[in-house]
Amino acid sequence: MSKTIRLGTIIAAHGRHYLAESEGARLQCVTRGKKTNVAVGDSVRLTLTSPNQAVIDAIEERKTLLYRSDQYKSKLLAANLTQLFIVVATEPSFSDDLVSRSLVAAEAAGITAHLILNKTDVTESLPRARERLQVYTAMGYPLHEVSARAEPEATVAKLAPLLAGQSSILIGQSGMGKSSLINLLVPDADIATREISEALDTGKHTTTFTRLYHLADGGCVIDSPGFQEFGLYHLSEGMLERAFRDFVPHLGHCKFYNCRHLSEPQCSVLAAVEEGKIARMRHTLYGQLLHESAQTLY
Protein backbone atom coordinates (compact mmCIF):
# COMPACT_ATOMS: atom_id res chain seq x y z
CA MET A 1 0.00 0.00 0.00
CA SER A 2 1.50 3.35 -1.01
CA LYS A 3 1.72 6.00 1.68
CA THR A 4 -1.25 8.34 1.76
CA ILE A 5 -0.54 11.60 3.55
CA ARG A 6 -3.39 13.89 4.53
CA LEU A 7 -4.38 16.59 7.00
CA GLY A 8 -6.69 15.90 9.93
CA THR A 9 -8.04 17.38 13.17
CA ILE A 10 -7.67 15.58 16.50
CA ILE A 11 -11.17 15.21 17.99
CA ALA A 12 -10.40 12.95 20.99
CA ALA A 13 -7.45 11.87 23.09
CA HIS A 14 -7.06 9.12 25.65
CA GLY A 15 -3.56 8.28 26.82
CA ARG A 16 -1.50 7.72 23.67
CA HIS A 17 -4.54 6.94 21.55
CA TYR A 18 -6.04 9.66 19.38
CA LEU A 19 -8.98 9.99 17.05
CA ALA A 20 -8.70 12.28 14.04
CA GLU A 21 -11.23 13.50 11.50
CA SER A 22 -9.90 13.69 7.98
CA GLU A 23 -11.79 14.04 4.70
CA GLY A 24 -15.05 12.89 6.30
CA ALA A 25 -13.55 9.80 7.94
CA ARG A 26 -12.53 9.05 11.53
CA LEU A 27 -9.08 7.58 11.96
CA GLN A 28 -7.54 5.88 14.97
CA CYS A 29 -4.11 7.44 15.37
CA VAL A 30 -0.88 6.89 17.21
CA THR A 31 2.23 9.02 17.38
CA ARG A 32 5.65 7.95 16.20
CA GLY A 33 7.69 6.67 19.14
CA LYS A 34 6.57 7.68 22.61
CA LYS A 35 5.59 11.27 21.87
CA THR A 36 2.43 12.44 23.64
CA ASN A 37 2.52 16.11 22.71
CA VAL A 38 -0.71 15.98 20.68
CA ALA A 39 -3.81 17.85 21.87
CA VAL A 40 -7.47 17.78 20.95
CA GLY A 41 -8.03 20.55 18.41
CA ASP A 42 -4.61 20.07 16.82
CA SER A 43 -4.36 20.13 13.05
CA VAL A 44 -2.03 17.26 12.13
CA ARG A 45 -0.33 15.62 9.16
CA LEU A 46 -1.15 11.93 8.96
CA THR A 47 0.11 8.90 7.13
CA LEU A 48 -2.61 6.32 6.53
CA THR A 49 -1.64 2.79 7.57
CA SER A 50 -5.08 1.25 6.87
CA PRO A 51 -8.51 2.63 5.84
CA ASN A 52 -9.27 3.64 9.45
CA GLN A 53 -5.82 3.97 11.03
CA ALA A 54 -3.01 6.46 10.73
CA VAL A 55 0.25 7.65 12.23
CA ILE A 56 0.64 11.29 13.29
CA ASP A 57 3.72 12.64 11.51
CA ALA A 58 3.59 16.30 12.47
CA ILE A 59 1.51 18.93 14.25
CA GLU A 60 0.69 22.03 12.26
CA GLU A 61 1.50 25.39 13.86
CA ARG A 62 -0.87 26.11 16.74
CA LYS A 63 -2.68 29.41 17.23
CA THR A 64 -3.09 28.73 20.94
CA LEU A 65 -2.36 25.93 23.40
CA LEU A 66 -4.04 25.50 26.79
CA TYR A 67 -2.40 23.20 29.28
CA ARG A 68 -1.84 22.60 32.96
CA SER A 69 1.27 21.25 34.62
CA ASP A 70 2.55 19.87 37.88
CA GLN A 71 6.11 19.61 39.16
CA TYR A 72 6.97 16.74 36.82
CA LYS A 73 4.96 16.93 33.61
CA SER A 74 2.45 18.94 31.62
CA LYS A 75 -1.04 17.89 30.55
CA LEU A 76 -2.30 19.33 27.27
CA LEU A 77 -5.97 20.33 27.39
CA ALA A 78 -6.66 21.65 23.89
CA ALA A 79 -5.11 23.47 20.94
CA ASN A 80 -6.29 26.26 18.64
CA LEU A 81 -8.91 27.54 21.09
CA THR A 82 -10.40 30.99 20.82
CA GLN A 83 -12.28 30.95 24.12
CA LEU A 84 -12.58 29.18 27.45
CA PHE A 85 -15.71 28.85 29.60
CA ILE A 86 -15.27 28.06 33.29
CA VAL A 87 -18.41 26.36 34.58
CA VAL A 88 -19.30 26.96 38.24
CA ALA A 89 -22.56 26.36 40.08
CA THR A 90 -24.59 27.64 43.00
CA GLU A 91 -24.07 24.20 44.54
CA PRO A 92 -21.89 22.31 45.22
CA SER A 93 -19.52 25.09 46.21
CA PHE A 94 -16.88 25.92 43.60
CA SER A 95 -13.16 26.46 44.13
CA ASP A 96 -11.91 30.04 43.77
CA ASP A 97 -8.42 28.63 43.42
CA LEU A 98 -9.44 26.59 40.36
CA VAL A 99 -11.34 29.52 38.80
CA SER A 100 -8.42 31.92 39.27
CA ARG A 101 -5.86 29.43 37.97
CA SER A 102 -8.00 28.76 34.90
CA LEU A 103 -8.26 32.48 34.20
CA VAL A 104 -4.49 32.90 34.57
CA ALA A 105 -3.94 29.98 32.17
CA ALA A 106 -6.31 31.55 29.62
CA GLU A 107 -4.58 34.94 29.84
CA ALA A 108 -1.14 33.35 29.46
CA ALA A 109 -2.33 31.41 26.39
CA GLY A 110 -4.06 34.39 24.77
CA ILE A 111 -7.54 32.85 25.02
CA THR A 112 -10.69 34.85 25.87
CA ALA A 113 -12.22 33.67 29.15
CA HIS A 114 -15.86 33.60 30.29
CA LEU A 115 -17.63 32.34 33.41
CA ILE A 116 -20.86 30.34 33.41
CA LEU A 117 -22.89 30.19 36.63
CA ASN A 118 -25.12 27.13 36.39
CA LYS A 119 -28.03 25.99 38.62
CA THR A 120 -29.43 29.50 39.13
CA ASP A 121 -32.73 27.81 40.05
CA VAL A 122 -31.15 26.98 43.44
CA THR A 123 -32.20 30.43 44.60
CA GLU A 124 -31.08 30.18 48.23
CA SER A 125 -27.43 29.75 47.11
CA LEU A 126 -27.56 32.28 44.27
CA PRO A 127 -26.71 35.53 46.17
CA ARG A 128 -23.59 33.99 47.74
CA ALA A 129 -22.39 32.59 44.39
CA ARG A 130 -22.87 35.98 42.70
CA GLU A 131 -21.02 37.71 45.52
CA ARG A 132 -18.06 35.34 45.17
CA LEU A 133 -17.95 35.88 41.39
CA GLN A 134 -17.83 39.67 41.69
CA VAL A 135 -14.05 39.58 42.04
CA TYR A 136 -13.89 38.22 38.46
CA THR A 137 -16.64 40.31 36.89
CA ALA A 138 -14.96 43.43 38.35
CA MET A 139 -11.92 42.54 36.22
CA GLY A 140 -14.10 42.43 33.11
CA TYR A 141 -14.66 38.68 32.74
CA PRO A 142 -18.18 38.10 31.35
CA LEU A 143 -20.56 36.07 33.53
CA HIS A 144 -23.45 34.12 31.99
CA GLU A 145 -26.12 32.85 34.38
CA VAL A 146 -28.04 29.74 33.31
CA SER A 147 -29.99 26.77 34.61
CA ALA A 148 -29.36 23.76 32.37
CA ARG A 149 -31.94 21.58 34.11
CA ALA A 150 -34.71 24.05 34.95
CA GLU A 151 -34.50 26.30 31.85
CA PRO A 152 -32.85 24.31 29.04
CA GLU A 153 -34.24 26.41 26.15
CA ALA A 154 -33.17 29.70 27.76
CA THR A 155 -29.73 28.21 28.46
CA VAL A 156 -29.22 27.27 24.81
CA ALA A 157 -30.55 30.66 23.65
CA LYS A 158 -27.98 32.40 25.86
CA LEU A 159 -24.91 30.26 25.18
CA ALA A 160 -25.29 29.08 21.56
CA PRO A 161 -24.63 32.55 20.02
CA LEU A 162 -21.47 32.88 22.13
CA LEU A 163 -20.13 29.57 20.80
CA ALA A 164 -21.07 29.98 17.12
CA GLY A 165 -18.04 30.15 14.87
CA GLN A 166 -15.63 29.83 17.79
CA SER A 167 -13.40 27.07 19.09
CA SER A 168 -14.37 26.82 22.76
CA ILE A 169 -13.55 24.61 25.73
CA LEU A 170 -15.73 24.05 28.80
CA ILE A 171 -13.82 23.28 31.98
CA GLY A 172 -14.82 22.93 35.60
CA GLN A 173 -14.90 20.75 38.66
CA SER A 174 -17.06 17.65 38.77
CA GLY A 175 -20.63 18.35 39.84
CA MET A 176 -20.99 21.79 38.26
CA GLY A 177 -23.30 20.55 35.49
CA LYS A 178 -20.82 20.79 32.63
CA SER A 179 -22.08 17.54 31.08
CA SER A 180 -25.67 18.82 31.18
CA LEU A 181 -24.57 21.95 29.30
CA ILE A 182 -22.72 19.93 26.66
CA ASN A 183 -25.76 17.70 26.15
CA LEU A 184 -27.94 20.77 25.60
CA LEU A 185 -25.51 22.47 23.22
CA VAL A 186 -24.67 19.27 21.32
CA PRO A 187 -27.90 17.23 21.12
CA ASP A 188 -26.07 14.10 19.87
CA ALA A 189 -23.24 14.37 22.41
CA ASP A 190 -24.08 11.07 24.14
CA ILE A 191 -24.13 9.16 20.85
CA ALA A 192 -20.94 10.87 19.68
CA THR A 193 -19.21 10.09 22.97
CA ARG A 194 -20.14 6.41 22.72
CA GLU A 195 -18.86 6.27 19.14
CA ILE A 196 -15.61 8.00 20.09
CA SER A 197 -15.20 5.75 23.12
CA GLU A 198 -15.57 2.65 20.94
CA ALA A 199 -13.18 4.04 18.33
CA LEU A 200 -10.60 4.81 21.01
CA ASP A 201 -11.16 1.44 22.67
CA THR A 202 -11.72 3.09 26.04
CA GLY A 203 -14.64 0.84 26.90
CA LYS A 204 -17.02 2.37 29.41
CA HIS A 205 -14.71 5.14 30.56
CA THR A 206 -16.46 7.76 28.51
CA THR A 207 -15.78 10.63 30.90
CA THR A 208 -12.01 10.22 31.13
CA PHE A 209 -11.05 11.68 27.78
CA THR A 210 -11.16 15.09 26.15
CA ARG A 211 -13.30 15.32 23.00
CA LEU A 212 -14.33 17.84 20.37
CA TYR A 213 -17.90 18.25 19.11
CA HIS A 214 -18.94 20.20 16.03
CA LEU A 215 -21.75 22.70 16.52
CA ALA A 216 -24.70 23.01 14.18
CA ASP A 217 -24.12 26.71 13.50
CA GLY A 218 -20.37 26.44 12.96
CA GLY A 219 -17.49 26.26 15.35
CA CYS A 220 -16.77 23.54 17.88
CA VAL A 221 -16.86 22.93 21.60
CA ILE A 222 -14.36 20.80 23.50
CA ASP A 223 -15.35 18.98 26.66
CA SER A 224 -12.62 18.04 29.12
CA PRO A 225 -12.89 15.72 32.13
CA GLY A 226 -13.72 17.43 35.42
CA PHE A 227 -10.65 18.10 37.53
CA GLN A 228 -10.02 19.52 40.97
CA GLU A 229 -6.55 21.01 40.43
CA PHE A 230 -5.00 23.27 37.79
CA GLY A 231 -1.23 23.39 38.11
CA LEU A 232 0.63 26.21 36.35
CA TYR A 233 4.22 25.21 37.02
CA HIS A 234 5.10 26.04 33.39
CA LEU A 235 4.52 29.78 33.75
CA SER A 236 7.64 31.86 34.39
CA GLU A 237 7.73 34.84 36.74
CA GLY A 238 7.35 37.33 33.90
CA MET A 239 4.49 35.39 32.34
CA LEU A 240 2.68 35.15 35.67
CA GLU A 241 2.52 38.84 36.50
CA ARG A 242 1.14 39.62 33.04
CA ALA A 243 -1.39 36.78 33.25
CA PHE A 244 -3.03 38.40 36.28
CA ARG A 245 -5.33 40.84 34.50
CA ASP A 246 -5.84 42.85 37.71
CA PHE A 247 -2.05 43.37 38.08
CA VAL A 248 -1.50 44.78 34.58
CA PRO A 249 -2.51 48.44 35.25
CA HIS A 250 0.03 48.55 38.10
CA LEU A 251 3.01 46.92 36.38
CA GLY A 252 5.94 49.20 35.58
CA HIS A 253 5.14 51.60 38.42
CA CYS A 254 7.13 49.87 41.19
CA LYS A 255 10.28 51.46 42.64
CA PHE A 256 12.44 48.55 41.47
CA TYR A 257 12.37 47.43 37.84
CA ASN A 258 12.77 43.77 38.89
CA CYS A 259 10.12 43.92 41.63
CA ARG A 260 8.53 40.53 42.38
CA HIS A 261 5.44 42.11 44.03
CA LEU A 262 5.82 40.04 47.19
CA SER A 263 7.27 42.24 49.94
CA GLU A 264 9.35 44.89 48.16
CA PRO A 265 9.12 48.54 49.28
CA GLN A 266 7.11 50.97 47.14
CA CYS A 267 5.57 48.18 45.07
CA SER A 268 2.65 49.40 42.99
CA VAL A 269 0.94 45.98 43.05
CA LEU A 270 1.16 45.66 46.85
CA ALA A 271 -0.19 49.22 47.17
CA ALA A 272 -3.15 48.23 44.98
CA VAL A 273 -3.81 45.22 47.25
CA GLU A 274 -3.82 47.49 50.32
CA GLU A 275 -6.20 49.92 48.56
CA GLY A 276 -8.60 47.10 47.63
CA LYS A 277 -7.97 47.46 43.89
CA ILE A 278 -6.58 43.91 43.76
CA ALA A 279 -8.30 41.19 45.81
CA ARG A 280 -6.00 39.81 48.52
CA MET A 281 -7.04 36.28 47.47
CA ARG A 282 -5.59 36.92 44.01
CA HIS A 283 -2.28 38.23 45.36
CA THR A 284 -2.00 35.20 47.67
CA LEU A 285 -2.48 32.92 44.64
CA TYR A 286 0.18 34.87 42.72
CA GLY A 287 2.69 34.22 45.52
CA GLN A 288 1.74 30.55 45.54
CA LEU A 289 2.20 30.26 41.75
CA LEU A 290 5.60 31.98 41.95
CA HIS A 291 6.64 29.40 44.52
CA GLU A 292 5.37 26.57 42.30
CA SER A 293 7.19 27.82 39.22
CA ALA A 294 10.45 27.66 41.17
CA GLN A 295 9.86 23.94 41.94
CA THR A 296 9.70 22.75 38.32
CA LEU A 297 11.74 19.64 37.61
CA TYR A 298 10.91 18.92 33.96
Residue pairs with C-beta under 8 A, 6 or more apart in sequence:
3 47
3 48
4 47
4 48
5 45
5 46
5 47
5 48
5 57
6 22
6 23
6 45
6 46
6 48
7 22
7 43
7 44
7 45
7 46
7 60
8 20
8 21
8 22
8 23
8 27
8 29
8 43
8 44
8 46
8 54
9 20
9 21
9 22
9 41
9 42
9 43
9 44
9 212
10 18
10 19
10 20
10 29
10 38
10 39
10 40
10 41
10 42
10 44
10 79
10 212
11 19
11 20
11 21
11 26
11 40
11 196
11 211
11 212
12 18
12 19
12 40
12 196
12 199
12 200
12 209
12 210
12 211
12 212
13 19
13 38
13 39
13 40
13 76
13 209
13 210
14 200
14 202
14 205
14 208
14 209
15 36
16 30
16 31
16 34
16 36
17 28
17 29
17 30
17 200
17 201
17 202
18 28
18 29
18 30
18 31
18 38
18 56
18 200
19 26
19 27
19 28
19 29
19 196
19 199
19 200
20 26
20 27
20 29
20 44
20 46
20 54
20 56
21 27
22 46
22 54
25 51
25 52
26 52
26 199
27 46
27 48
27 52
27 53
27 54
28 52
28 53
28 54
28 199
28 200
29 44
29 46
29 53
29 54
29 55
29 56
30 55
30 56
31 37
31 38
31 55
31 56
32 55
32 56
32 57
37 59
37 76
38 44
38 56
38 59
38 76
39 65
39 67
39 76
39 77
39 78
39 79
40 77
40 78
40 79
40 210
40 211
40 212
40 222
41 78
41 79
41 80
41 81
41 167
41 212
41 220
41 222
42 59
42 60
42 62
42 79
42 80
43 59
43 60
43 80
44 56
44 57
44 58
44 59
44 60
45 56
45 57
45 58
45 59
45 60
46 54
46 55
46 56
46 57
47 54
47 55
47 57
48 54
49 55
59 79
62 79
62 80
63 79
63 80
63 82
64 79
64 80
64 81
64 82
64 109
64 110
64 111
65 76
65 78
65 79
65 109
66 76
66 77
66 78
66 79
66 81
66 84
66 105
66 106
66 109
66 111
66 169
67 74
67 75
67 76
67 77
67 105
67 234
68 74
68 75
68 77
68 101
68 105
68 227
68 229
68 230
68 231
68 232
69 75
69 231
69 232
69 233
69 234
69 296
69 298
70 231
70 233
71 231
71 233
71 292
71 295
71 296
71 297
71 298
72 297
72 298
73 298
74 233
74 234
74 298
77 169
77 171
77 210
77 224
78 169
78 210
78 212
78 222
78 224
80 167
81 109
81 111
81 167
81 168
81 169
81 222
82 111
82 112
82 166
82 167
82 168
83 111
83 112
83 113
83 114
83 162
83 166
83 167
83 168
83 169
84 102
84 105
84 106
84 111
84 112
84 113
84 114
84 168
84 169
84 171
85 113
85 114
85 115
85 116
85 168
85 169
85 170
85 171
86 99
86 102
86 103
86 113
86 114
86 115
86 116
86 171
86 172
87 116
87 118
87 170
87 171
87 172
87 176
87 177
87 178
87 181
88 94
88 99
88 115
88 116
88 117
88 118
88 129
88 133
88 172
88 173
88 176
89 117
89 118
89 119
89 122
89 129
89 175
89 176
89 177
90 117
90 118
90 119
90 120
90 122
90 125
90 126
90 128
90 129
91 119
91 122
91 125
92 175
92 176
94 129
94 132
94 172
94 173
94 176
95 173
95 228
96 132
96 135
96 281
97 285
98 172
98 173
98 228
98 229
98 230
99 115
99 136
100 281
100 282
100 285
101 230
101 231
101 232
101 285
101 289
102 113
102 171
102 230
103 113
103 136
103 141
103 245
104 232
104 235
104 240
104 243
104 244
104 285
104 289
105 230
105 232
105 243
106 112
106 113
107 113
107 242
107 243
107 244
107 245
108 232
108 235
108 239
108 240
108 242
108 243
113 141
114 141
114 142
114 143
114 144
114 162
115 133
115 136
115 137
115 141
115 142
115 143
115 144
116 143
116 144
116 145
116 146
116 159
116 170
116 181
117 129
117 130
117 133
117 143
117 144
117 145
117 146
118 146
118 147
118 148
118 176
118 177
118 180
118 181
119 125
119 147
119 148
119 149
119 177
120 126
120 145
120 146
120 147
120 150
121 147
121 149
121 150
121 151
133 143
135 279
135 281
135 282
136 143
137 143
139 245
139 246
140 245
141 245
144 158
144 159
144 162
146 154
146 155
146 158
146 159
146 181
147 154
147 155
148 155
148 177
148 180
148 181
148 184
149 177
149 180
152 184
155 181
155 184
156 184
156 185
159 181
159 185
160 185
160 215
160 217
162 168
163 185
163 215
163 219
163 221
164 215
164 217
164 218
164 219
165 217
165 218
165 219
166 219
167 219
167 220
167 222
168 219
168 220
168 221
168 222
169 221
169 222
169 223
169 224
170 178
170 181
170 182
170 221
170 222
170 223
170 224
171 178
171 224
171 227
172 178
172 226
173 226
173 227
173 228
174 226
174 228
175 226
176 226
178 223
178 226
179 207
179 223
182 189
182 213
182 221
182 223
183 189
183 190
185 213
185 215
185 221
186 192
186 213
186 215
186 221
189 213
189 223
192 211
192 213
193 206
193 211
194 206
196 209
196 211
197 203
197 204
197 205
197 206
197 209
200 209
202 208
202 209
207 225
207 226
208 225
209 225
210 222
210 223
210 224
210 225
211 222
211 223
212 220
212 221
212 222
213 220
213 221
213 222
213 223
214 220
215 221
231 292
232 240
232 289
232 292
232 293
233 292
233 293
233 295
233 296
234 293
234 296
235 243
235 289
235 293
236 293
237 260
237 290
237 293
240 286
240 289
240 290
240 293
241 247
241 251
241 261
241 269
241 286
242 248
242 251
244 282
244 286
246 272
246 277
246 278
246 279
246 282
247 261
247 269
247 272
247 278
247 286
249 272
250 268
250 269
250 271
250 272
250 277
250 278
251 268
251 269
252 268
253 268
254 261
254 264
254 266
254 267
254 268
254 269
255 264
255 265
255 266
255 267
256 264
256 266
256 267
259 267
259 268
259 269
260 290
261 267
261 269
261 270
261 283
261 286
262 270
262 287
262 290
263 270
264 270
269 278
269 283
270 283
272 278
273 279
273 280
273 283
